[in-house]
C-alpha cells in the first residue's frame, strides 16, 4: 500500500508530471491532484514520459490547493528545511512511521513548483514537512526525483506495524476550525489584527503534529463558542461550558 495521493502545486514541466504519473503507478498511488499546472495532464509530452501510467492513475486538475486537499486527512509537504523554523521538519524515516500510523489511504504527499517550491499559504495548510537529506553544497532535488524518493520510502516502510493512532480529521474540518479560531481569538483580543497569521500558523502546526481528530475539532470549536459567549459577542446557550452536544458521546 502507498499514500492515497500526490498533490503537485503549479508543476510547470510536462516531463515532471509524466514522471510523477509513472512513479505513482509503480508504487500503487491511485490519484494525482494537479493545482494550476503549466501543462495539461493529457498533453502528449506528459504521456510520453508517463509510459502508459496515465491509464492507471486518476488525475484531477484544480484551481485552488484547498480544493485538491479536501479529500485527505493528512498533508505531508516535501520542502527544504531552510527558513522553516516554525515548521515540524522531519526526515523521511521518521515521517514514514508517522504517516503509516495515521493511515496511508488518507495521506497526500504535497510538492511545489520546480523553481519556487510551495507558497507559504499552501505550506501552512500541511500537517508535516519532510526534508530529504542531501549534500549541503547542492541541496535542491528535481521534482520527479523528490517524488520518487518519498513515494518509494513510504511504500517500503508500510510494512511497519501501525499503532492504534486515531484517524486525523479531514482537511475541511480543520480549515473550519482555523476559521473559527481566527474569529474567536480576534473577538477576545488575543490576535494581533495586523498579523493574525503569526499565531494561527503556529496553531495549525500544532494541530498537524498532533493529528487532531474530528472529535477534538468539535471540542475546540465548542471552546471557541464559549469564548465568544463569555466575551458577549454572541448569544450563549451553554454558560457551563458545554459544547452543545456537537461532540459525539458528550452528555
C-alpha positions as CSV (number, residue, x, y, z in Angstrom):
1,X,0.0,0.0,0.0
2,X,1.1,3.6,-0.6
3,X,-0.2,7.0,0.1
4,X,-3.7,8.0,-1.0
5,X,-2.5,10.6,-3.5
6,X,0.0,13.2,-4.6
7,X,-0.7,16.9,-4.8
8,X,1.5,18.8,-7.3
9,X,1.1,22.6,-6.9
10,X,1.9,24.6,-10.1
11,X,4.1,22.0,-11.8
12,X,5.5,23.6,-15.0
13,X,7.2,20.8,-16.9
14,X,5.5,18.0,-18.8
15,X,8.4,15.6,-18.0
16,X,7.9,16.0,-14.3
17,X,4.1,15.5,-14.5
18,X,4.6,12.4,-16.7
19,X,7.4,11.0,-14.4
20,X,5.1,11.6,-11.4
21,X,2.4,9.5,-13.1
22,X,4.8,6.8,-13.7
23,X,6.2,6.7,-10.2
24,X,2.6,6.7,-8.8
25,X,1.8,3.7,-10.9
26,X,5.0,1.9,-9.9
27,X,4.1,2.2,-6.2
28,X,0.4,1.9,-6.1
29,X,-0.7,5.5,-5.7
30,X,-4.1,5.9,-7.2
31,X,-4.6,9.7,-7.6
32,X,-2.6,12.7,-8.6
33,X,-4.1,16.2,-7.9
34,X,-2.7,19.0,-10.2
35,X,-3.1,22.5,-8.9
36,X,-2.8,25.2,-11.6
37,X,-0.4,23.1,-13.8
38,X,1.6,24.7,-16.5
39,X,0.9,21.7,-18.8
40,X,-2.4,19.8,-19.1
41,X,-2.3,16.2,-17.9
42,X,-3.4,15.0,-21.4
43,X,-0.5,16.7,-23.2
44,X,1.3,14.3,-25.5
45,X,4.6,15.1,-23.8
46,X,3.2,14.1,-20.4
47,X,2.0,10.8,-21.9
48,X,5.4,10.2,-23.4
49,X,7.1,10.5,-20.0
50,X,4.3,8.5,-18.3
51,X,4.9,5.5,-20.5
52,X,1.3,4.3,-20.2
53,X,0.9,5.1,-16.5
54,X,-1.7,7.8,-17.4
55,X,-4.2,5.0,-17.9
56,X,-3.7,3.7,-14.4
57,X,-3.9,6.9,-12.4
58,X,-6.9,9.2,-11.7
59,X,-5.5,12.6,-12.4
60,X,-7.6,15.7,-11.5
61,X,-6.9,19.4,-12.0
62,X,-7.9,22.1,-9.5
63,X,-7.7,25.9,-9.3
64,X,-7.0,26.0,-5.6
65,X,-4.8,23.9,-3.3
66,X,-7.6,23.8,-0.7
67,X,-9.9,22.1,-3.2
68,X,-7.3,19.5,-4.1
69,X,-6.6,18.7,-0.4
70,X,-10.2,18.3,0.8
71,X,-10.4,14.5,0.4
72,X,-7.3,13.9,2.5
73,X,-6.8,13.9,6.3
74,X,-3.0,14.3,6.5
75,X,-0.9,16.5,4.2
76,X,2.8,15.9,4.2
77,X,4.8,18.5,2.2
78,X,8.2,18.0,0.7
79,X,10.3,21.1,1.2
80,X,13.8,22.1,2.3
81,X,14.5,22.9,5.9
82,X,15.8,26.3,5.1
83,X,13.9,29.1,6.8
84,X,11.4,26.6,8.3
85,X,12.0,27.4,12.0
86,X,8.3,27.3,12.8
87,X,7.6,24.0,10.9
88,X,7.9,20.4,12.2
89,X,10.6,19.4,9.6
90,X,11.1,15.6,9.6
91,X,13.5,13.3,7.9
92,X,11.9,10.6,5.7
93,X,12.3,7.7,8.1
94,X,10.5,9.4,10.9
95,X,7.9,10.8,8.6
96,X,7.1,7.4,7.1
97,X,6.4,6.0,10.6
98,X,4.1,8.9,11.4
99,X,2.2,8.6,8.1
100,X,1.8,4.8,8.4
101,X,0.3,5.3,11.9
102,X,-2.2,7.9,10.6
103,X,-3.5,5.6,7.8
104,X,-1.9,5.9,4.3
105,X,-5.2,5.9,2.4
106,X,-6.0,9.4,3.8
107,X,-2.4,10.8,3.3
108,X,-1.3,13.1,0.4
109,X,2.3,14.0,-0.3
110,X,2.5,17.6,-1.4
111,X,5.1,19.0,-3.8
112,X,5.6,22.6,-5.0
113,X,6.7,24.2,-8.2
114,X,10.1,23.2,-9.7
115,X,11.7,26.6,-9.1
116,X,9.7,28.3,-6.3
117,X,8.6,25.3,-4.2
118,X,5.4,25.7,-2.2
119,X,3.8,29.1,-1.4
120,X,3.8,29.9,2.3
121,X,0.0,29.8,2.5
122,X,0.0,26.3,1.0
123,X,2.8,25.1,3.2
124,X,0.8,26.4,6.2
125,X,-2.0,24.1,5.4
126,X,0.2,21.0,5.6
127,X,0.4,18.9,8.7
128,X,4.0,17.7,8.3
129,X,7.0,18.9,6.3
130,X,9.6,16.3,5.1
131,X,13.1,17.2,4.1
132,X,15.1,14.6,2.1
133,X,18.7,14.8,3.3
134,X,21.1,16.0,0.5
135,X,24.6,17.3,0.2
136,X,24.6,20.9,1.5
137,X,26.6,22.0,-1.5
138,X,23.8,21.1,-3.9
139,X,20.7,20.5,-1.9
140,X,17.8,21.0,-4.3
141,X,16.2,17.9,-5.8
142,X,14.5,17.6,-9.1
143,X,10.7,17.4,-8.6
144,X,10.4,14.0,-10.1
145,X,13.3,12.7,-8.1
146,X,11.8,14.0,-4.8
147,X,8.5,12.3,-5.6
148,X,10.2,9.0,-6.4
149,X,12.3,9.0,-3.2
150,X,9.4,9.8,-0.9
151,X,6.8,7.5,-2.5
152,X,9.2,4.6,-2.6
153,X,10.2,5.1,1.0
154,X,6.6,5.2,2.2
155,X,5.9,2.1,0.1
156,X,8.8,0.2,1.6
157,X,8.1,1.4,5.2
158,X,4.4,0.5,5.1
159,X,5.3,-3.0,6.4
160,X,5.9,-1.3,9.8
161,X,3.1,-2.2,12.2
162,X,0.7,0.7,12.6
163,X,-0.3,1.7,16.1
164,X,-3.8,2.5,17.2
165,X,-3.4,6.2,16.5
166,X,-6.9,7.8,16.0
167,X,-7.7,8.9,12.4
168,X,-7.0,12.6,11.9
169,X,-9.8,14.9,10.9
170,X,-10.4,15.7,7.3
171,X,-8.8,18.9,6.0
172,X,-12.1,20.7,5.5
173,X,-12.9,20.2,9.2
174,X,-9.5,21.6,10.3
175,X,-10.0,24.5,7.9
176,X,-13.3,25.3,9.6
177,X,-11.7,25.1,13.0
178,X,-9.0,27.5,11.9
179,X,-11.6,30.0,10.6
180,X,-13.5,29.7,13.9
181,X,-10.3,30.2,15.9
182,X,-9.5,33.3,13.9
183,X,-12.9,34.8,14.6
184,X,-12.9,33.8,18.3
185,X,-9.4,34.9,19.1
186,X,-9.9,38.2,17.4
187,X,-13.1,38.6,19.5
188,X,-11.2,38.3,22.8
189,X,-8.3,40.4,21.6
190,X,-5.7,37.6,21.6
191,X,-4.6,38.1,18.0
192,X,-2.7,41.0,16.5
193,X,-5.1,42.5,13.9
194,X,-2.2,43.5,11.8
195,X,-0.7,40.0,11.7
196,X,-3.1,37.3,13.0
197,X,-1.4,34.6,11.0
198,X,1.7,34.7,13.2
199,X,-0.2,32.8,16.0
200,X,-2.7,31.0,13.7
201,X,0.2,29.5,11.7
202,X,1.7,28.0,14.9
203,X,-1.7,26.6,16.0
204,X,-2.0,24.9,12.6
205,X,1.4,23.4,13.1
206,X,0.4,22.2,16.5
207,X,-2.8,20.5,15.1
208,X,-0.7,19.0,12.3
209,X,1.8,17.4,14.6
210,X,-0.9,16.1,16.9
211,X,-3.1,14.7,14.1
212,X,-6.2,16.4,15.6
213,X,-9.3,14.2,15.3
214,X,-12.8,15.1,14.3
215,X,-14.0,14.8,17.9
216,X,-11.2,17.1,19.0
217,X,-12.1,19.6,16.4
218,X,-15.7,19.6,17.8
219,X,-14.3,20.2,21.3
220,X,-12.1,23.0,20.2
221,X,-15.0,24.7,18.3
222,X,-17.1,24.4,21.4
223,X,-14.4,26.2,23.3
224,X,-14.5,28.9,20.6
225,X,-18.2,29.3,21.0
226,X,-17.8,29.6,24.8
227,X,-15.1,32.3,24.4
228,X,-17.4,34.3,22.1
229,X,-20.3,33.9,24.6
230,X,-18.1,35.0,27.5
231,X,-16.9,38.0,25.6
232,X,-20.5,38.9,25.0
233,X,-20.1,38.8,21.2
234,X,-22.8,36.1,20.6
235,X,-25.8,34.7,22.5
236,X,-24.7,31.9,24.8
237,X,-26.8,28.8,25.4
238,X,-24.2,26.9,27.3
239,X,-22.9,29.1,30.2
240,X,-21.5,26.0,31.9
241,X,-19.0,25.3,29.1
242,X,-21.0,22.5,27.4
243,X,-20.2,22.3,23.7
244,X,-23.9,21.9,22.9
245,X,-23.8,18.2,22.0
246,X,-21.6,18.6,18.9
247,X,-19.0,16.2,20.3
248,X,-20.0,12.5,19.8
249,X,-20.6,10.8,23.1
250,X,-21.0,14.0,25.1
251,X,-23.8,14.3,27.6
